[in-house]
């Protein structure tokens, strides 16, 4: 797998709370130069990036991030605003506490409501695997599938751990045929990138793919 094939699956990510416009512009320029799948940026930067870059790149942003316990109405509003301002892909965080409480209808309905707000754009559902039991991971695969989401995503990168190969194998067994997988958090080497893609991930979220593939080190998320 060559570097360009890898980069075509990368959501080039910068979600640090102290991110500046200069840093956001740098990853956007990197994304255009390296033909990454998207840039994944905070919601407040969606409109300025769209105004500055137009259709030169695909904009992804995050909703209910990073903790997931915003109300459904808040998440739906955030989503509609992000799409209106230029986001083509939405990465939402589930209500993790609701899942652990067994409120499965709530979790599924929330995902479905956000998918409705996304419309024809892409919805990725962040389930934060580091906080879930194996049983809960299997259940959220079922809920994400039933809600009509496009992707299941392992992690925010802000939890206690990121993507693991074991979780991707588990997802692959339990998601529906129309659900793709995204690994995020803890992807530190070119070997990691290749491994996750070969395991079946369609996307990988990382801030470091470009530098890793140029022989540098991972820088964070």
C-alpha positions in Angstrom: 0.0 0.0 0.0 1.6 3.2 -1.1 1.5 6.6 0.7 -1.1 8.1 -1.5 -3.4 5.2 -1.1 -3.1 5.6 2.7 -3.6 9.3 2.6 -6.9 8.9 0.6 -8.3 7.3 3.7 -7.2 9.9 6.2 -9.4 12.4 8.0 -6.6 15.0 8.6 -7.5 16.1 12.1 -6.9 19.1 14.4 -9.3 19.3 17.4 -7.1 20.7 20.2 -9.0 23.3 22.2 -6.3 25.9 21.6 -6.2 25.4 17.8 -5.5 28.7 16.0 -6.5 29.8 12.5 -2.8 29.5 11.4 -2.8 25.9 12.5 -6.1 25.1 10.9 -5.0 26.7 7.6 -1.8 24.6 7.8 -3.7 21.3 8.0 -6.1 22.4 5.2 -3.1 23.2 3.0 -1.6 19.8 3.9 -4.9 18.1 3.1 -5.1 19.7 -0.4 -1.5 18.9 -1.2 -1.7 15.3 0.0 -5.2 14.6 -1.2 -6.5 13.4 2.2 -10.1 12.2 2.5 -11.0 15.3 4.6 -10.0 17.7 7.2 -11.6 17.2 10.6 -11.8 20.5 12.5 -13.8 22.2 15.3 -17.2 23.5 14.4 -16.2 27.1 14.8 -13.8 26.8 11.9 -16.1 25.2 9.4 -17.5 28.5 8.0 -14.1 30.2 7.7 -12.5 27.1 6.1 -15.4 26.9 3.6 -15.0 30.6 2.7 -11.2 30.3 2.4 -11.0 27.0 0.5 -14.4 26.4 -1.1 -14.5 22.9 -2.7 -10.8 22.3 -2.7 -11.2 19.9 0.3 -13.9 18.0 2.2 -14.8 19.5 5.6 -15.6 17.2 8.5 -16.5 18.4 12.0 -17.5 17.1 15.4 -20.8 17.2 17.3 -21.3 16.7 21.0 -17.6 16.5 21.2 -15.7 15.1 23.1 -18.0 13.9 26.0 -21.3 13.2 24.1 -23.7 14.2 26.9 -25.2 17.3 25.2 -28.9 17.0 24.8 -30.2 15.6 21.5 -31.7 19.0 20.6 -28.3 20.6 21.0 -26.6 18.0 18.9 -29.2 18.3 16.2 -28.9 22.1 16.2 -25.1 21.9 16.0 -25.4 19.5 13.1 -27.7 21.6 11.1 -25.5 24.7 11.6 -22.4 22.7 10.6 -24.0 21.4 7.4 -25.3 24.9 6.6 -21.8 26.4 7.0 -20.1 23.8 4.8 -19.5 20.6 6.6 -19.9 17.5 4.4 -19.1 15.0 7.1 -20.2 14.9 10.7 -18.5 12.9 13.5 -20.9 12.8 16.5 -20.3 11.4 20.0 -23.0 9.1 21.4 -24.4 9.6 24.9 -22.2 7.1 26.6 -24.0 7.1 29.9 -27.3 6.4 28.2 -25.8 3.4 26.5 -24.4 2.1 29.8 -27.8 2.6 31.4 -29.4 0.4 28.8 -31.4 3.3 27.2 -31.0 1.7 23.8 -34.0 3.3 22.1 -32.7 6.8 23.2 -29.3 6.1 21.8 -30.6 4.8 18.5 -33.2 7.6 18.1 -30.5 10.3 18.8 -28.3 8.9 16.1 -31.2 8.7 13.7 -32.2 12.3 14.5 -28.7 13.5 13.7 -28.6 11.4 10.5 -31.8 13.1 9.5 -30.2 16.5 10.1 -27.1 15.4 8.1 -29.3 14.4 5.1 -27.2 13.1 2.2 -24.0 14.0 3.9 -21.9 11.5 5.9 -22.5 10.7 9.6 -19.8 8.9 11.6 -20.8 7.8 15.1 -18.1 8.0 17.8 -18.7 5.3 20.4 -15.6 5.8 22.6 -14.6 2.2 23.0 -12.3 2.7 25.9 -15.3 3.3 28.2 -17.3 0.3 26.9 -17.5 -3.4 27.8 -17.5 -5.9 25.0 -21.2 -6.4 25.3 -21.8 -2.6 25.0 -19.5 -2.5 22.0 -21.6 -5.2 20.3 -24.8 -3.4 21.2 -23.7 -0.1 19.9 -22.8 -1.8 16.6 -26.4 -2.9 16.3 -27.8 0.6 17.3 -25.5 2.4 14.8 -26.6 0.0 12.1 -30.3 0.3 12.9 -30.1 4.1 13.0 -28.8 4.4 9.5 -25.4 5.9 10.2 -22.7 5.7 7.6 -19.8 4.9 9.9 -18.9 3.7 13.4 -15.8 5.4 14.8 -13.8 4.0 17.7 -12.7 7.1 19.7 -12.5 10.8 20.2 -8.8 10.8 20.9 -9.6 12.5 24.2 -10.5 9.4 26.2 -8.3 7.0 28.1 -7.3 5.0 25.0 -7.8 5.1 21.2 -8.4 2.6 18.5 -7.4 -1.0 18.9 -7.2 -3.8 16.3 -9.4 -6.0 18.6 -12.2 -3.4 18.5 -12.0 -3.1 14.7 -12.3 -6.9 14.4 -15.3 -6.9 16.8 -17.0 -4.1 14.9 -16.5 -5.9 11.6 -18.3 -8.9 13.0 -21.3 -6.9 14.3 -22.0 -3.9 12.1 -24.4 -4.1 9.2 -23.2 -4.2 5.5 -23.9 -0.5 5.0 -21.8 0.7 7.9 -18.1 1.5 7.4 -15.4 1.8 10.1 -13.2 4.6 11.2 -10.3 4.2 13.6 -9.1 7.2 15.6 -6.8 7.9 18.5 -3.6 6.1 19.1 -2.6 5.6 15.5 1.1 6.3 15.9 3.0 4.7 13.0 2.8 3.9 9.3 2.4 0.2 10.4 -0.6 1.2 12.4 -2.1 3.0 9.4 -1.6 0.0 7.1 -2.9 -2.4 9.7 -6.1 -0.6 10.3 -6.8 -0.2 6.6 -6.1 -3.9 6.0 -8.4 -4.8 8.8 -11.2 -3.0 6.9 -11.3 0.6 8.1 -12.4 3.0 5.4 -11.1 6.0 7.3 -8.5 6.8 9.9 -8.6 10.0 12.0 -5.2 11.3 12.9 -3.3 14.6 13.0 0.0 12.9 12.1 -0.4 10.8 8.9 1.4 13.3 6.7 4.4 13.6 9.1 4.4 9.8 9.7 4.5 9.0 6.0 7.4 11.4 5.6 9.4 9.6 8.3 8.4 11.8 11.2 6.7 11.0 14.5 3.0 11.1 15.6 2.1 14.5 17.1 -1.1 13.7 19.1 -4.6 12.6 18.1 
